Amino acid sequence: MSERLTTPAAATSTAAPPGDPGGADAEYLAKRSLRSGSAGWVLLAGLGVSYVISGDYSGWNFGLEQGGFGGLLIATVLIAAMYLALVLGMAELSSALPAAGGGYTFARRALGPWGGFATGTAILIEYAIAPAAIATFIGAYVESLGLFGITDGWWVYLAAYALFIGVHLAGVGEALKVMFVITAVAVLGLVVFAVAAVPLFDLDNLTDIAPTDAAGSSAFLPFGVLGVWAAVPYAIWFFLAIEGVPLAAEEAAEPERNVPRGIIAAMALLLVSAAAMLLLVTGAGGADAMKGSGNPLVEALGSGAAATTVNYIGLAGLVASFFSIIYAYSRQLFALSRAGYLPRVLSITTRRKAPLLALVVPGVIGFALTFTGQGAVLLNMAVFGAALSYVLMMTSHVVLRRREPDMPRPYRTPGGAVTTGFALVVAALAVVATFLVDTVAALSCLGVFVAFMAYFGLYSRHHLVAGSPDEEFAALAEAEASVR
């Protein structure tokens, strides 16, 4: 650990040697501040749904190709339970440590600088890649609608990144309100689809993939028992990124109360929507037809007014998640940069309190990734980062429950460490599952993760900014421990 973080004095340093702001002065933090009080729990719940709702419209169905309906169903039930436990654990952590770093802040307090940076890096991998995957799905929806005569998706990708990064630069209050409206439209689209799909539902469609010769295969599990495990990364797509709600803590009103309420409310709605889409899309369109579809809700309905309506609204659902995850990656990058883990210039905010480079740099990287055109591969890569961050965040909850039982917690996780311990185990299995689905993609992400950790070990751990909020949380905890 850097010496700057080992004493209480370091945590409250207000000046720094030229060129080395080991303690953040007022000017340094003034250039790196967000607009507080911009969101209540309803907007935060909308943000949570917005992160995830594209997963109802596309992406999850690729799990049918890995496990069939039965394999994906079992995987989804397991992953839904994991996410519920994860959300309950994060609700407690966010009430105790409300800062823009989210999972990084929690892990920094529990696991030290190495654990904090590892968690933040995993989240950045997830949030930088997920919009690229969603952009490819947006392209598929635009092409299926024949909008503007577009047959090559890269124009769509460029327009999406440019437009929505621009909206975020206008300010968080404006961005969250736009997100909320788009998300409400996307939820309406799911309702329209459900009403139209019920008359088309056929039980036989659920199991129309022919069984293979895999161990344990049947009509229900056409790819055998191993197919359940292979379907896990796609089941995660139903809930991926809801953990980003705590990233809005510094911009929320009464974050210790509103962040837990917002993330739990969002999870409740997402559980319902995931169950409805898995059952109705597969039952209406057939597992075999849906397993490789870029826009499964539309194809499940076939032709007609309902299919066209859902196609247009489905585009809104994809846009909602794309838009909100841009917000998430910018806040995670902002927090890591402000604390010195990544180049500090990335955390400078504009006059409207928007982190300019933290919005633009990952956007450029994501846009470049869209040229792969491989939505399913990008999805698996995003899941690798997500699952790894879940392991570290749930470990943080368990550690803090044992190490700091008296830490103020306005919200407490039902079941405590047992609940988050369950999420930890399932998340670890999910990390392994990403290698099972696409070894090259998972190894690529692992290589990026190792490179970030090498940067931290060789350079940035010696240049942390002690006065940043996340580092102060940790330094104060160390100071309290030293006087016990």
SVG drawing of the C-alpha trace seen along z (x, -y; Angstrom):
<svg xmlns="http://www.w3.org/2000/svg" viewBox="-55 -26 62 66">
<polyline fill="none" stroke="black" stroke-width="0.4" points="0.0,0.0 1.2,-3.5 2.5,-5.4 0.1,-8.2 -2.7,-6.0 -1.3,-4.7 -2.1,-7.6 -5.1,-9.7 -3.2,-12.8 -2.9,-11.4 -6.6,-11.1 -7.2,-14.8 -4.2,-16.3 -5.2,-19.5 -2.0,-20.3 0.5,-18.4 3.9,-18.8 4.0,-20.3 3.0,-17.6 2.2,-15.0 -1.2,-15.6 -0.9,-12.8 -3.4,-14.7 -6.2,-16.3 -6.6,-20.1 -9.8,-22.0 -8.9,-23.0 -8.1,-19.4 -11.5,-18.2 -13.4,-21.2 -12.4,-20.2 -13.6,-16.7 -17.0,-17.1 -20.5,-15.8 -23.9,-17.4 -25.4,-16.2 -29.1,-15.7 -30.1,-15.0 -32.0,-11.8 -34.5,-10.2 -35.2,-6.5 -37.7,-6.4 -35.2,-7.8 -32.6,-5.4 -35.0,-2.5 -35.5,-3.6 -31.7,-3.8 -31.4,-0.2 -34.1,1.1 -32.6,-1.0 -29.2,0.7 -30.7,4.1 -33.8,3.9 -32.0,4.4 -31.3,7.9 -35.0,8.7 -35.1,7.7 -32.0,9.5 -29.0,11.5 -30.4,13.9 -31.8,16.1 -28.3,17.2 -28.4,19.3 -31.0,21.5 -28.2,22.6 -26.1,23.6 -28.6,25.3 -32.0,25.4 -35.0,24.2 -34.5,26.4 -30.8,25.6 -31.5,21.9 -34.4,22.1 -32.3,23.7 -29.5,21.3 -31.9,18.3 -33.4,19.5 -29.9,19.9 -28.7,16.6 -31.9,14.7 -31.3,16.0 -27.6,14.9 -28.6,11.4 -31.2,11.0 -28.6,11.9 -26.1,9.6 -28.6,6.7 -29.4,7.1 -25.7,7.1 -25.0,4.0 -28.0,2.3 -26.2,2.6 -22.8,1.6 -24.2,-1.5 -26.1,-2.7 -22.8,-2.5 -20.4,-3.8 -22.3,-6.1 -19.7,-7.2 -19.4,-7.4 -17.0,-4.4 -19.7,-1.8 -18.2,1.6 -14.7,0.2 -15.4,-1.9 -16.8,1.2 -13.8,3.4 -11.3,0.6 -12.6,0.4 -12.7,4.2 -9.8,5.5 -7.4,2.6 -6.0,0.8 -5.3,3.9 -8.8,5.3 -10.4,2.0 -8.6,1.5 -9.2,5.1 -12.9,4.6 -13.0,1.3 -11.1,2.8 -13.5,5.7 -16.4,3.3 -14.8,1.2 -14.3,4.2 -18.0,5.0 -19.2,1.5 -16.8,0.7 -17.8,3.8 -21.5,4.1 -22.5,1.0 -20.6,2.4 -22.6,5.6 -25.9,3.7 -24.9,1.5 -24.7,4.6 -28.2,5.5 -29.4,1.9 -28.0,2.3 -29.9,5.6 -33.2,3.9 -32.5,0.9 -31.7,3.1 -34.8,5.3 -36.9,2.1 -35.3,0.8 -34.8,-2.6 -33.0,-5.2 -32.1,-2.4 -29.2,-1.3 -27.7,2.1 -24.3,1.5 -24.5,1.2 -21.5,-1.0 -23.4,-4.2 -25.8,-3.2 -23.1,-2.5 -21.4,-5.8 -24.6,-7.8 -25.6,-6.0 -22.3,-6.7 -22.1,-10.3 -25.7,-11.2 -25.9,-9.7 -22.5,-10.7 -23.6,-14.2 -26.8,-14.0 -24.7,-12.9 -22.4,-15.9 -25.5,-18.1 -25.6,-17.0 -26.8,-14.1 -30.2,-15.5 -31.1,-15.8 -29.6,-12.4 -31.4,-10.6 -34.8,-12.1 -34.2,-11.1 -33.3,-7.6 -36.4,-7.3 -38.7,-8.2 -37.0,-5.8 -37.1,-3.1 -40.8,-3.6 -41.4,-3.2 -39.3,0.0 -41.2,1.5 -44.5,0.7 -43.0,2.6 -42.6,5.7 -46.2,5.5 -47.3,5.1 -45.3,8.2 -46.7,10.2 -50.3,9.5 -49.6,10.4 -47.5,13.5 -50.0,15.2 -52.3,16.4 -49.3,17.8 -47.9,19.7 -47.4,23.5 -45.8,25.8 -44.3,27.9 -42.3,24.9 -40.3,24.9 -38.7,28.2 -38.4,28.2 -34.6,28.5 -33.6,32.1 -31.6,33.8 -27.9,34.4 -25.8,37.2 -24.5,35.2 -24.5,36.7 -28.0,36.3 -29.6,35.0 -33.4,35.1 -36.1,33.0 -35.9,30.7 -32.1,30.6 -31.1,31.1 -27.5,30.4 -27.3,32.3 -26.3,31.2 -23.3,29.3 -25.6,27.1 -27.0,25.6 -23.5,24.3 -22.9,23.1 -26.2,21.1 -25.2,19.2 -23.5,16.3 -26.7,15.7 -28.9,15.9 -26.8,13.2 -27.8,10.9 -31.3,10.7 -29.8,8.8 -26.4,7.6 -25.4,4.1 -28.0,3.6 -25.1,3.4 -24.4,0.0 -27.1,-1.8 -24.7,-2.7 -22.5,-4.5 -25.1,-7.3 -24.6,-7.7 -22.9,-11.1 -25.6,-12.5 -28.5,-11.1 -30.6,-12.8 -30.1,-11.0 -28.1,-8.2 -28.0,-6.1 -31.7,-5.7 -32.5,-6.1 -29.8,-3.9 -30.9,-0.8 -34.6,-1.5 -33.9,-2.1 -31.8,1.0 -34.2,3.3 -37.2,1.9 -35.4,2.3 -34.6,5.9 -38.2,6.7 -39.4,5.5 -36.5,7.3 -37.4,10.6 -40.9,10.4 -39.7,9.3 -37.1,12.0 -39.5,14.8 -42.1,13.4 -39.6,13.1 -38.0,16.5 -41.3,18.3 -43.3,16.2 -40.6,15.7 -39.6,19.3 -43.2,20.6 -44.4,18.3 -41.5,18.5 -39.9,21.9 -36.6,22.5 -34.9,23.6 -35.9,20.5 -35.1,18.1 -31.7,19.5 -29.8,17.4 -32.1,14.4 -30.9,10.8 -34.4,9.6 -36.2,12.5 -39.3,10.7 -40.2,9.5 -39.5,12.8 -41.5,14.7 -44.6,12.6 -44.0,13.0 -45.6,10.3 -48.3,7.9 -48.9,4.7 -47.9,6.1 -44.5,7.3 -43.9,3.9 -44.8,2.1 -42.5,4.2 -39.7,3.8 -39.8,0.0 -40.2,0.1 -37.5,2.8 -35.2,0.3 -36.0,-2.0 -35.2,0.8 -31.8,1.3 -31.2,-2.4 -32.1,-2.7 -29.5,-0.2 -26.9,-1.6 -27.6,-5.1 -27.4,-4.2 -24.3,-2.0 -22.5,-4.9 -23.4,-6.7 -22.1,-3.8 -18.7,-3.4 -18.1,-7.2 -18.8,-7.2 -16.6,-4.2 -13.8,-5.6 -14.3,-9.0 -13.9,-7.5 -10.8,-5.5 -9.2,-8.4 -10.1,-10.9 -8.4,-8.7 -5.3,-8.3 -5.7,-4.6 -5.9,-5.7 -4.6,-8.9 -6.1,-11.8 -7.0,-13.8 -9.8,-11.3 -11.8,-12.6 -11.9,-16.3 -15.5,-17.5 -17.0,-20.2 -18.9,-23.3 -22.1,-21.1 -20.4,-18.6 -20.0,-15.9 -16.8,-13.9 -15.8,-14.6 -12.9,-12.2 -14.5,-9.5 -17.4,-9.6 -15.5,-9.8 -12.5,-7.4 -14.4,-4.2 -16.9,-5.3 -14.1,-5.3 -13.0,-1.8 -16.5,-0.5 -17.2,-1.9 -14.0,-0.1 -15.2,3.2 -18.5,2.9 -16.6,3.6 -16.2,7.2 -20.0,7.5 -20.0,10.4 -22.7,9.5 -22.7,12.9 -18.9,12.8 -19.0,9.3 -21.8,10.3 -19.6,13.2 -16.7,10.8 -18.9,8.3 -20.2,11.1 -16.6,12.1 -15.9,8.7 -19.3,8.6 -19.0,12.0 -15.4,11.3 -16.6,8.0 -19.4,9.8 -17.0,12.2 -14.9,9.3 -17.9,7.3 -19.5,10.1 -16.2,11.0 -16.1,7.3 -19.5,7.6 -18.5,10.8 -15.2,9.2 -16.8,6.0 -19.5,7.9 -16.8,9.7 -14.2,7.0 -16.4,4.0 -19.6,5.3 -20.3,1.9 -20.0,-0.1 -23.2,-2.2 -25.5,-0.4 -28.8,-2.2 -29.9,0.9 -28.8,4.5 -28.9,7.5 -31.4,10.2 -29.3,13.2 -26.1,11.2 -22.9,13.0 -24.8,16.2 -26.8,14.4 -23.8,12.7 -21.7,15.9 -24.2,17.7 -23.9,15.0 -20.1,15.2 -20.1,19.0 -22.5,18.7 -20.6,15.7 -17.3,17.7 -19.0,20.5 -20.2,17.9 -16.6,16.7 -15.6,20.3 -18.7,20.6 -17.4,17.7 -14.3,19.8 -16.6,22.8 -18.6,20.7 -15.7,18.8 -12.2,19.5 -10.5,17.0 -12.9,14.1 -12.6,14.9 -8.8,15.1 -8.7,11.8 -10.5,10.1 -8.3,11.8 -5.3,10.4 -6.7,6.9 -7.4,7.3 -3.8,8.5 -2.4,5.5 -4.4,3.1 -3.2,4.7 0.4,4.5 -0.1,0.8 -1.3,0.4 1.5,2.5 4.2,0.7 2.9,-2.9 -0.4,-4.1 -0.4,-2.5 2.5,-4.9 0.4,-7.9 -3.0,-7.6 -4.9,-10.7 -5.5,-10.4 -8.1,-13.1 -10.5,-11.6 -13.8,-10.3 -13.1,-6.6 -9.6,-6.8 -10.8,-8.8 -13.4,-6.1 -10.6,-3.5 -8.1,-5.8 -10.6,-6.6 -11.4,-3.0 -7.7,-2.3 -7.4,-5.2 -10.3,-3.8 -8.8,-0.4 -5.4,-1.7 -6.9,-3.2 -8.9,-0.2"/>
</svg>
